[in-house]
């Protein structure tokens, strides 16, 4: 675990010297690489597919709340539906494919953390 954290820290420091937008995108990619299963990070307004199943499943989508991200909702799109979820809230739904993106552009250096899990209740 310490090696993963160290590698992530080294990667972040190396990327800091690149262009601002490119570095932010690379940092997000590294964060997603080291994320726990079902966890993802967003730092731009680009759509990101977070799951693709062969059959619909009961899903729980939640956003982490913190002072930096409280005013930045995320649009969740599945099949023919779309919902806006604010940090600190969760959405329960059935879907096969789910895509997420920020509802409005994020300031430089802000990253939203979310979680998408299969509901087993």
Secondary structure, DSSP 8 states (H G I E B T S, - for coil): -HHHHHHHHHHHHHHTTS-HHHHHHHHHHHHHHTS-TTEEEE-SSS-EEEEEEEEEEEEEEEE---TTTTT--EEEEETTEEEEE-TT-EEEEEEEEEEEEESS---TT--EEEEEEE---
